[in-house]
Amino acid sequence: MERWAYFFVLLVGILVSILLISLMVVGIASCIKWNRDRKQQQHAILRNFPFLARARYVSEQVSPQLKQYFFEGDLTGKPYSHHDYVAIVKTAKYAKSVVALGSKRDFDKPGFYIRNAFFPRLLKDMGADQTPLIHSKKYIIDEETLLSRKEHMVETDLKPWLYEDEDAVIIGADTCRKPFHLKSPVGMSAMSYGGLGKNAIKALSFGVHDARAFMNTGEGGISPYHLEGGADLICQIGPGKFGFRDKEGNFSWDELLEKSKLDQVKAFELKLGQGAKIRGGHIEGVKVTPEIAKIRNVEPYKTIDSPNCFEEFDSFDSMLDFIERVREVSGKPVGIKMVIGAEETFEEFASYMKKSGRYPDFLSIDGAEGGSGATYKAMSDSVGLPIVPSIMIANRLLKQYGIRNKMKIIASGKLFSADRIALVLSLGADAVQVARGLMIAVGCILAEKCHTNQCPVGVATTDPKLQKALVVDEKRYRVTNYLVGLREELFMLAASAHLKSPRYFGEEDIVFVDEHYQVKNLKDIQSEPGWEGLVTK
């Protein structure tokens, strides 16, 4: 026999032996596992049908991924459809948002539409601050096949698409020593360090700063990573008072004074609630590293469930006392983050403000469709009103009581696209905050692992190994591109309505088409019984 043939036969014999031994080991292990499954008393299906039950468990694990990538339609995924997700990623990664062929919107369903003008405004005539240009980076696709995509990153300069100075949103103009000037109608909504990892917060901080927008710290306190990129900050204070408490959990005015001395801190926001949870924040102990514990002044590796309301106040009167003292100590604007539950409850608040002559500097109104890293399904699904009727209620009642000019309204709640933002600006919001859109821009793949500390892309995790996946010097530019892209589209929508800028969107610039194809304005809608339900279809 030739030598090569001998070695070939020997190799085949070794491989067959390894295969047989492997099958034997797997068979023995399976029998042992089968016997254990038959004897255990916790799972009924494992006890009767061990092998089928194991196959069922595997199916449960892979089912969400199979649905997301293979079975869900472009528009059916929740909380974000594939169509929405891809639109955000393309804007962030490639700095472009054009689509081909046509809209995928279902035009037979009721909904809002922007009223375009007979003669739109030229983009060169828009009232936008376009200097200096914003330096960023984007990807160019070189080749894309079924199995691979070749692309490279290039430097680019973006037009800022900011409000001109005369159109800036000024918060606390008549009440504070240091009012907050907003030239970007879009900023980052509250996301804490701890809820997100340090690399994600750093990338967001640098990206938001470069986009000349603003950033909400979330209720976890001001971390070094919020500050590192240099972004303007709205500093949120939740019922847990993290970063603003002593070791006993009492509010610390000394901590407030120290934080207010930071130039990056432009305003403070008291969190009464958010759309996904009318309760305090929650963070699993595994995510509470010693660094996070130090920032929040809590014990490391212990699960945090902050209270669902402040101990410092329990009425409109005591709340406004607290707001006024925070404003006086800090010298900066103070607002509240809230969820509107019904027209009557907000009217009670508006009536009190009118009678007392006291007001917060801004209202951050969050819709029920807002997200969170950890909450309860029933609370996320059924507590509080969505953002559209919420803004309509707030704007109308504040006008009715003659106090709309006393405070600004910042809206949040799944406002990830320019048309959604244009809608709430038309309904009465002065600016908007975006959270999950920016999470997607910075790398989120909708794995829904936020609360487990096992985020596979390093966004919503404090695990050092998993965080390595998120490269700050790459993702920061996606944040910048996404924010600037939103503003550019906003200005284009304003131009279609012959408006100088998105600052001038008003109630007359939108219409609602109902299920009978009747076109209505806001007055028509709000005169109908149960209109809150009508506009959320």
VMD Tcl script that draws the C-alpha trace (Angstrom):
set ca {
  {0.00 0.00 0.00}
  {1.26 3.47 -0.84}
  {2.36 5.53 2.13}
  {-0.20 8.27 1.46}
  {-3.00 5.69 1.34}
  {-1.87 4.22 4.67}
  {-1.97 7.63 6.33}
  {-5.37 8.35 4.77}
  {-6.83 5.10 6.15}
  {-5.27 5.84 9.54}
  {-6.73 9.35 9.55}
  {-10.19 8.08 8.64}
  {-9.94 5.49 11.40}
  {-9.02 8.13 13.95}
  {-11.88 10.42 12.88}
  {-14.39 7.57 12.98}
  {-13.15 6.60 16.44}
  {-13.49 10.19 17.67}
  {-17.00 10.36 16.24}
  {-18.04 7.10 17.87}
  {-16.56 8.12 21.21}
  {-18.30 11.50 20.95}
  {-21.62 9.84 20.17}
  {-21.11 7.50 23.08}
  {-20.33 10.38 25.45}
  {-23.33 12.35 24.22}
  {-25.52 9.27 24.55}
  {-24.40 8.58 28.11}
  {-24.79 12.26 29.08}
  {-28.26 12.32 27.49}
  {-29.31 9.23 29.41}
  {-28.08 10.73 32.67}
  {-29.86 14.00 31.87}
  {-33.01 12.07 30.83}
  {-33.00 10.18 34.11}
  {-32.58 13.40 36.12}
  {-35.35 15.11 34.16}
  {-37.73 12.21 34.82}
  {-37.04 12.40 38.55}
  {-37.16 16.19 39.04}
  {-40.41 17.67 40.38}
  {-40.26 21.28 39.19}
  {-41.25 21.04 35.51}
  {-44.15 18.78 34.48}
  {-43.30 18.56 30.78}
  {-39.67 17.62 31.57}
  {-40.92 14.83 33.81}
  {-43.10 13.24 31.12}
  {-41.29 14.14 27.86}
  {-37.65 15.04 28.62}
  {-36.31 15.25 25.07}
  {-39.29 17.16 23.67}
  {-39.15 19.56 26.61}
  {-35.48 20.33 25.98}
  {-36.28 21.05 22.33}
  {-39.07 23.35 23.50}
  {-36.69 25.30 25.74}
  {-34.26 25.78 22.85}
  {-37.12 27.06 20.68}
  {-38.13 29.56 23.37}
  {-34.58 30.93 23.49}
  {-34.19 31.44 19.74}
  {-37.80 32.41 18.97}
  {-37.41 36.21 19.53}
  {-34.41 36.36 17.21}
  {-36.12 34.25 14.55}
  {-39.19 36.50 14.69}
  {-37.15 39.69 14.50}
  {-35.06 38.66 11.51}
  {-37.22 36.20 9.60}
  {-40.92 36.29 10.42}
  {-41.96 39.81 11.48}
  {-42.97 42.16 8.71}
  {-41.23 45.48 8.10}
  {-43.92 47.37 10.02}
  {-45.14 44.86 12.61}
  {-42.29 44.64 15.15}
  {-42.72 46.13 18.62}
  {-41.66 48.38 20.24}
  {-39.75 49.31 17.07}
  {-40.42 47.83 13.67}
  {-37.62 46.70 11.39}
  {-38.47 49.63 9.12}
  {-38.05 52.15 11.95}
  {-34.87 50.50 13.21}
  {-33.19 50.53 9.81}
  {-34.14 54.18 9.24}
  {-32.39 55.20 12.47}
  {-29.30 53.11 11.73}
  {-28.96 54.48 8.18}
  {-29.17 58.07 9.38}
  {-26.62 57.42 12.13}
  {-24.17 55.30 10.16}
  {-24.37 56.73 6.66}
  {-25.62 60.27 7.39}
  {-28.48 59.87 4.94}
  {-32.13 58.94 5.26}
  {-33.53 58.69 1.74}
  {-35.82 55.78 0.85}
  {-36.78 54.20 -2.46}
  {-40.08 53.44 -4.21}
  {-42.54 54.88 -1.70}
  {-43.97 55.01 1.80}
  {-44.86 51.89 3.78}
  {-47.39 53.75 5.88}
  {-50.94 52.36 5.89}
  {-52.85 55.32 4.47}
  {-56.20 53.66 5.19}
  {-55.69 54.03 8.96}
  {-56.57 57.25 10.83}
  {-53.65 59.57 11.44}
  {-52.07 63.02 11.37}
  {-50.60 64.68 8.30}
  {-48.53 67.83 7.83}
  {-50.37 70.47 5.81}
  {-48.03 71.36 2.94}
  {-48.13 74.85 1.41}
  {-49.07 75.57 -2.19}
  {-45.70 77.27 -2.57}
  {-43.04 75.80 -0.22}
  {-40.03 77.74 1.02}
  {-36.62 77.21 -0.56}
  {-34.12 75.57 1.80}
  {-31.63 78.36 1.19}
  {-34.21 80.80 2.57}
  {-34.81 78.92 5.82}
  {-34.03 80.57 9.14}
  {-31.28 78.16 10.17}
  {-27.93 78.76 11.85}
  {-25.53 76.87 9.58}
  {-22.17 77.98 10.96}
  {-19.75 76.59 11.82}
  {-20.08 73.26 10.09}
  {-20.11 70.14 12.29}
  {-17.22 67.75 11.74}
  {-18.22 64.08 11.76}
  {-17.54 60.75 10.13}
  {-19.78 58.45 8.11}
  {-19.59 55.14 6.26}
  {-19.48 54.62 2.50}
  {-20.51 51.20 1.14}
  {-17.98 49.89 -1.38}
  {-19.56 46.52 -2.11}
  {-22.51 44.61 -0.69}
  {-23.23 40.94 -1.40}
  {-25.39 38.25 0.17}
  {-22.65 37.23 2.59}
  {-20.60 40.39 3.16}
  {-20.49 44.14 3.07}
  {-17.34 46.14 2.41}
  {-17.40 49.74 3.58}
  {-15.05 52.41 4.82}
  {-15.37 55.46 7.04}
  {-14.74 58.96 5.70}
  {-14.66 62.36 7.33}
  {-17.52 64.71 6.52}
  {-18.80 68.15 7.41}
  {-22.49 68.56 8.21}
  {-24.67 71.64 8.18}
  {-25.86 72.11 11.80}
  {-29.51 73.00 11.08}
  {-29.87 74.87 14.37}
  {-32.32 77.62 15.29}
  {-31.13 81.15 14.76}
  {-30.49 83.13 17.95}
  {-33.82 84.95 17.65}
  {-35.69 81.62 17.53}
  {-33.83 79.92 20.39}
  {-35.96 78.30 23.09}
  {-35.08 80.15 26.30}
  {-35.88 78.32 29.53}
  {-36.05 80.38 32.71}
  {-35.71 83.75 31.00}
  {-37.62 85.64 33.72}
  {-36.89 83.48 36.76}
  {-33.25 82.42 36.79}
  {-29.84 83.96 37.10}
  {-28.65 81.63 34.33}
  {-31.37 80.85 31.75}
  {-30.87 77.92 29.37}
  {-30.77 78.72 25.64}
  {-31.75 75.84 23.33}
  {-30.86 76.19 19.67}
  {-31.42 72.49 18.96}
  {-35.08 71.43 19.02}
  {-33.92 67.84 19.66}
  {-31.88 66.51 22.58}
  {-31.23 63.32 24.49}
  {-33.84 62.10 26.96}
  {-32.99 60.79 30.43}
  {-30.60 57.81 30.44}
  {-28.57 57.11 33.56}
  {-25.08 55.77 34.00}
  {-25.87 52.38 35.44}
  {-28.83 51.88 33.15}
  {-26.29 52.35 30.32}
  {-22.59 51.51 30.53}
  {-19.80 54.05 30.61}
  {-18.82 53.57 26.96}
  {-22.38 54.24 25.83}
  {-22.66 57.36 28.01}
  {-19.29 58.61 26.76}
  {-20.21 58.09 23.11}
  {-23.52 59.87 23.69}
  {-21.83 62.74 25.51}
  {-19.29 63.35 22.73}
  {-21.88 62.88 20.00}
  {-24.46 65.18 21.59}
  {-21.80 67.83 22.20}
  {-20.60 67.70 18.60}
  {-24.20 67.98 17.39}
  {-24.63 71.04 19.66}
  {-27.65 69.50 21.31}
  {-28.40 68.79 24.99}
  {-28.31 65.70 27.19}
  {-30.46 64.58 30.13}
  {-28.48 62.68 32.77}
  {-31.31 60.49 34.00}
  {-31.97 59.98 37.68}
  {-28.66 58.19 38.39}
  {-26.72 61.40 38.99}
  {-23.96 63.14 37.06}
  {-21.22 60.69 36.10}
  {-17.74 61.58 34.79}
  {-18.86 60.09 31.49}
  {-21.77 62.51 31.10}
  {-19.25 65.31 31.58}
  {-16.41 63.89 29.50}
  {-17.80 64.82 26.09}
  {-18.68 68.38 27.10}
  {-22.40 68.24 26.29}
  {-24.91 70.64 27.87}
  {-26.74 68.79 30.63}
  {-30.24 68.79 32.04}
  {-29.60 67.15 35.39}
  {-32.45 64.94 36.50}
  {-33.24 64.39 40.18}
  {-35.48 61.41 40.91}
  {-37.25 60.34 44.10}
  {-34.13 58.35 45.04}
  {-32.13 61.63 44.90}
  {-29.07 59.79 43.57}
  {-26.11 62.12 43.48}
  {-28.08 64.62 45.56}
  {-28.44 62.70 48.82}
  {-26.57 62.04 52.00}
  {-25.84 58.53 53.24}
  {-29.21 58.38 54.99}
  {-31.03 59.18 51.75}
  {-32.01 62.75 52.64}
  {-31.82 65.48 50.00}
  {-28.51 67.35 50.22}
  {-28.59 71.05 49.41}
  {-24.79 71.09 49.56}
  {-24.64 68.50 46.77}
  {-27.09 70.56 44.72}
  {-24.95 73.67 45.15}
  {-21.80 71.83 44.08}
  {-23.45 70.32 41.00}
  {-24.94 73.69 40.03}
  {-21.43 75.18 39.85}
  {-20.65 72.97 36.85}
  {-20.86 75.05 33.66}
  {-22.18 72.06 31.70}
  {-25.21 71.76 33.98}
  {-27.80 74.06 32.40}
  {-31.01 73.02 34.20}
  {-32.48 70.65 36.77}
  {-35.44 68.34 36.28}
  {-37.47 66.71 39.08}
  {-38.72 63.32 37.92}
  {-42.28 62.70 39.09}
  {-42.73 59.81 36.66}
  {-42.05 58.56 33.15}
  {-44.20 56.98 30.50}
  {-42.96 53.43 30.97}
  {-43.26 53.48 34.75}
  {-45.17 55.76 37.09}
  {-42.75 54.74 39.79}
  {-39.17 55.21 40.85}
  {-36.23 53.75 38.97}
  {-35.00 50.17 39.18}
  {-31.51 48.80 38.66}
  {-30.40 45.23 39.36}
  {-27.66 44.78 41.94}
  {-25.33 43.14 39.43}
  {-25.16 46.48 37.57}
  {-24.40 48.55 40.70}
  {-20.61 48.62 40.52}
  {-18.57 50.39 43.23}
  {-18.18 53.38 40.90}
  {-21.92 53.65 40.29}
  {-22.60 53.20 43.99}
  {-20.24 56.07 44.79}
  {-21.91 58.38 42.25}
  {-25.36 57.52 43.63}
  {-24.24 57.30 47.27}
  {-25.66 53.78 47.72}
  {-24.20 50.36 48.54}
  {-22.55 48.45 45.68}
  {-24.08 45.31 44.19}
  {-27.42 45.85 45.90}
  {-30.58 46.16 43.79}
  {-31.95 49.71 43.79}
  {-35.67 50.40 43.79}
  {-36.11 54.11 44.30}
  {-39.40 55.43 45.74}
  {-42.30 56.16 43.41}
  {-42.58 59.73 44.72}
  {-40.57 62.36 46.56}
  {-40.58 62.45 50.35}
  {-39.89 66.19 50.22}
  {-43.32 67.18 48.87}
  {-46.81 65.74 48.50}
  {-48.88 68.63 47.11}
  {-48.69 71.32 44.42}
  {-47.89 73.87 47.10}
  {-45.02 71.94 48.71}
  {-43.69 70.86 45.29}
  {-43.46 74.46 44.09}
  {-41.81 75.43 47.39}
  {-39.17 72.81 46.65}
  {-38.80 73.94 43.02}
  {-38.32 77.54 44.06}
  {-35.65 76.63 46.58}
  {-33.77 74.49 44.03}
  {-33.99 77.40 41.59}
  {-32.73 79.87 44.19}
  {-29.82 77.70 45.34}
  {-28.72 76.70 41.83}
  {-29.55 79.87 39.93}
  {-30.66 77.67 37.03}
  {-34.02 76.62 35.53}
  {-35.99 73.88 37.25}
  {-38.63 71.72 35.59}
  {-40.61 68.57 36.28}
  {-40.85 65.35 34.31}
  {-44.39 64.06 34.36}
  {-46.96 61.81 32.72}
  {-50.50 63.07 32.15}
  {-53.13 60.60 33.31}
  {-56.28 62.54 32.39}
  {-57.41 66.02 31.41}
  {-58.95 66.63 34.85}
  {-55.74 65.92 36.76}
  {-53.69 68.29 34.61}
  {-56.37 70.97 34.77}
  {-56.13 70.87 38.57}
  {-52.41 71.58 38.26}
  {-52.93 74.37 35.71}
  {-55.60 75.95 37.90}
  {-53.31 75.92 40.93}
  {-50.46 77.53 39.00}
  {-52.78 80.27 37.76}
  {-54.09 81.04 41.26}
  {-50.73 80.87 43.00}
  {-48.70 82.67 40.32}
  {-45.95 80.06 40.74}
  {-44.60 77.81 38.00}
  {-41.80 75.43 37.07}
  {-39.60 76.71 34.26}
  {-40.42 73.76 32.01}
  {-42.53 70.63 31.81}
  {-40.97 67.46 30.43}
  {-44.05 65.53 29.36}
  {-43.47 61.85 28.67}
  {-45.94 59.68 26.79}
  {-47.08 56.20 27.78}
  {-45.18 54.79 24.78}
  {-41.88 55.87 26.35}
  {-39.34 53.18 27.14}
  {-37.29 52.01 30.10}
  {-34.62 49.46 30.87}
  {-36.73 47.86 33.59}
  {-40.42 48.11 34.40}
  {-43.58 46.03 34.76}
  {-45.61 45.05 31.71}
  {-48.96 46.17 33.14}
  {-47.54 49.57 34.05}
  {-45.84 50.05 30.68}
  {-48.98 49.01 28.77}
  {-51.77 50.74 30.65}
  {-50.76 53.66 32.88}
  {-50.74 57.23 31.56}
  {-51.70 58.79 28.23}
  {-49.65 58.63 25.00}
  {-47.66 61.68 24.01}
  {-50.01 63.11 21.34}
  {-53.11 63.58 23.52}
  {-50.84 64.56 26.44}
  {-49.32 67.50 24.55}
  {-52.74 68.51 23.23}
  {-54.17 68.56 26.77}
  {-51.24 70.45 28.28}
  {-51.01 73.08 25.55}
  {-54.76 73.74 25.46}
  {-55.22 74.00 29.23}
  {-52.15 76.17 29.78}
  {-53.51 78.52 27.12}
  {-56.99 78.38 28.62}
  {-55.62 79.51 31.99}
  {-53.40 82.16 30.39}
  {-50.10 80.71 31.60}
  {-48.70 79.00 28.49}
  {-45.98 81.68 28.22}
  {-44.75 80.97 31.76}
  {-43.09 77.66 30.97}
  {-41.67 75.60 28.10}
  {-42.83 72.12 27.14}
  {-40.35 69.38 26.25}
  {-41.95 66.22 24.83}
  {-40.70 62.64 24.86}
  {-42.11 59.22 24.04}
  {-40.99 57.34 20.93}
  {-40.19 60.55 19.00}
  {-37.47 58.97 16.90}
  {-38.32 60.45 13.48}
  {-38.66 63.96 12.09}
  {-42.35 63.61 11.22}
  {-43.21 62.50 14.76}
  {-41.22 65.42 16.14}
  {-42.90 67.87 13.75}
  {-46.28 66.61 14.95}
  {-45.65 67.28 18.66}
  {-44.05 70.65 17.86}
  {-47.24 71.52 15.97}
  {-49.35 70.39 18.91}
  {-47.51 72.74 21.27}
  {-44.15 71.31 22.37}
  {-41.16 73.67 22.33}
  {-38.54 70.90 22.04}
  {-38.25 67.12 22.23}
  {-36.05 64.54 23.89}
  {-35.12 61.18 22.34}
  {-33.81 58.12 24.20}
  {-34.25 54.81 22.35}
  {-33.51 56.37 18.96}
  {-30.14 57.42 20.34}
  {-29.63 53.99 21.91}
  {-30.09 52.46 18.45}
  {-27.73 55.05 16.99}
  {-25.08 54.07 19.53}
  {-25.46 50.36 18.79}
  {-28.62 48.87 20.37}
  {-29.96 45.87 18.40}
  {-33.27 45.57 20.34}
  {-32.13 42.45 22.19}
  {-34.37 43.39 25.17}
  {-31.65 42.47 27.68}
  {-31.41 45.94 29.25}
  {-32.35 44.83 32.78}
  {-30.11 41.72 32.84}
  {-26.67 43.36 32.45}
  {-26.17 41.06 29.45}
  {-26.61 43.54 26.60}
  {-24.72 41.82 23.74}
  {-23.55 45.08 22.14}
  {-22.31 46.80 25.31}
  {-24.95 49.55 25.49}
  {-27.14 48.73 28.50}
  {-24.56 46.90 30.60}
  {-21.84 47.64 33.13}
  {-20.05 44.34 32.40}
  {-16.47 45.35 31.38}
  {-16.17 42.51 28.86}
  {-19.43 43.30 27.10}
  {-18.76 47.04 27.11}
  {-15.63 46.50 25.03}
  {-17.87 45.89 22.03}
  {-18.87 49.56 22.02}
  {-16.04 51.67 20.59}
  {-16.55 55.27 21.68}
  {-14.49 56.82 18.88}
  {-16.72 55.12 16.31}
  {-20.18 55.34 17.86}
  {-19.92 59.00 18.85}
  {-20.17 60.01 15.20}
  {-23.33 57.96 14.73}
  {-24.93 59.95 17.55}
  {-23.93 63.21 15.90}
  {-25.17 62.12 12.47}
  {-28.51 60.98 13.84}
  {-29.25 64.20 15.73}
  {-28.17 66.44 12.86}
  {-30.12 64.26 10.42}
  {-33.28 64.67 12.49}
  {-32.88 68.44 12.49}
  {-32.23 68.57 8.74}
  {-35.41 66.61 8.03}
  {-37.32 68.83 10.46}
  {-36.26 71.92 8.53}
  {-37.26 70.21 5.27}
  {-40.72 69.49 6.67}
  {-41.00 73.10 7.82}
  {-40.02 74.26 4.34}
  {-42.79 72.13 2.83}
  {-45.26 74.04 5.02}
  {-43.64 77.37 4.05}
  {-42.39 78.01 7.58}
  {-39.18 79.80 8.46}
  {-38.08 76.96 10.74}
  {-39.56 74.12 12.85}
  {-39.91 76.67 15.66}
  {-43.01 77.98 13.85}
  {-44.94 74.72 13.57}
  {-48.44 75.33 14.95}
  {-51.83 73.70 15.25}
  {-52.87 75.04 11.85}
  {-50.03 73.09 10.17}
  {-51.48 69.64 10.79}
  {-54.72 67.84 9.96}
  {-56.21 64.55 11.09}
  {-57.79 62.05 8.71}
  {-60.28 59.75 10.45}
  {-61.45 56.24 9.56}
  {-64.08 57.73 7.24}
  {-61.47 59.79 5.36}
  {-62.85 63.00 6.81}
  {-60.16 65.69 7.23}
  {-60.31 67.50 10.58}
  {-58.38 70.19 12.38}
  {-57.57 70.12 16.09}
  {-60.68 72.03 17.12}
  {-62.83 69.47 15.32}
  {-61.04 66.61 17.05}
  {-61.16 67.99 20.58}
  {-64.89 68.75 20.30}
  {-65.65 65.03 19.85}
  {-66.31 62.76 22.86}
  {-63.42 60.44 23.62}
  {-61.01 62.33 21.37}
  {-57.98 61.09 23.38}
  {-58.65 57.59 22.10}
  {-59.29 58.81 18.58}
  {-55.82 60.33 18.15}
  {-54.00 57.27 19.50}
  {-55.34 54.81 16.92}
}
mol new
graphics top color blue
foreach p $ca { graphics top sphere $p radius 0.5 }
foreach p [lrange $ca 0 end-1] q [lrange $ca 1 end] { graphics top cylinder $p $q radius 0.2 }
display resetview
